[in-house]
Amino acid sequence: MARLKAWLSDKQKRRATRIAREKGLTCPECGSSEPVPKDEVQAHPDGGANVLMRCEEKECTNTSEMALVLSPKEAKALGLHTLGERPEAR
């Protein structure tokens, strides 16, 4: 899996946050259900992607990475288009 820093637009970050809530992604440290995207994406060869997330709770000391796993359809809907194994935010 390729790891690429992709600058996500504010609109893409909002969509990723909404998808994370819909999928029930929570912080493993504090249990917050409001993780927010980092600007780092892992591409899957099949067109899917992992959007790395972080917890924004002030009291949380979580240093582990959380990932929002996207299917190829979800990645495309989010505006991540793969070129080989390198996603490109559009």
N, C-alpha and C positions, 0 to 999 in steps of 0.2 A: 504494500500500500504506500503510495507516495504521500508525503506530508508537504503541504504548501501553505504559506501564509497568503491568504486572499483577503483583500480589504472588502468587507461586506458593507453594502450601503445600509443606511438606517432602515429602509424598507425591508431589506433582506433580514436584518437583525430582528425586526419586529415579527416578521413571518416565522423565523426560526424559533423565537421565544414562544410564539403561539403554538407551533408544532410540538415543542418540548412540553408545554402544558397539556396539550391533547394526548400526548404519549405517556404522561405521568412521570416525566423525568424529575427526580428530586436530588438534592445534595446528599451524598452519603454521610456527611459529617453532621449537619444540623437538621436535615429533613426538609429544608426549604423547597417549595415547589416553584420557585421563581429564578432558576438559573438563567444567565444571559450569555449570548455568544461571545467568544473571543474571536479574533481575526485570524483563526487558523482552521484550515480544512484538510481532511485526509480524504483523498480520492480512492474510490473503489474501481477496479478494472471494468466492472459491469455498468458503470455510469452512476452508481450511488455514491454517497459521501458521508463522512462523519464530520459534524460541525462541533469543534471543541467548545465546551461551555465552562463558565465559572459561577461561583455563588457570590451574590452581592450583599448577603446579610452581614451587617457590621460586626456582629459578635462571632461570626463563623471564622474558624481558622483553617478551613479546608484547603489543602495544597494539592490534593489529588485531582486529576483531570476527569471531567465528565464528558461524555460524547453523545450528541444527538445523532443517531444512526438514521440516515435517509435512504430510502429506496431510490432507484434511478428516476422514477416518476416524481417523487418528492423533491429530489435534487434539481430536476429540470424546472419544476414549478417554483422553486426558490430562486431560480435564475443562475444556478451553477451548471455550467455546461462543460463536459470533460473533453479534453483534447488528449487522447491517449490516456494516461493516468494522471494528468494534471488538470484539476478543475480551474475554471476561469469564472470569476464573478462578473456578471453582466448587469 
